[in-house]
């Protein structure tokens, strides 16, 4: 399929997913690197309680909170 035909299908709201090979698709900037961080016991307990309350893992709550804080730092005007 030519790019112009693909673009036309997309612009018309047609289903284009059958024309894509998503087997190697990646989100940009999503490579992962392992880091080790030591936390005080009281902080681990608080993280575990919050993670349990929200229904996610400790690692997930840490990632969510860090991402929120980094987003805030990146766009301080949007969050005032």
Order of alpha helices (4+ residues) and beta strands (2+ residues): alpha-alpha-alpha
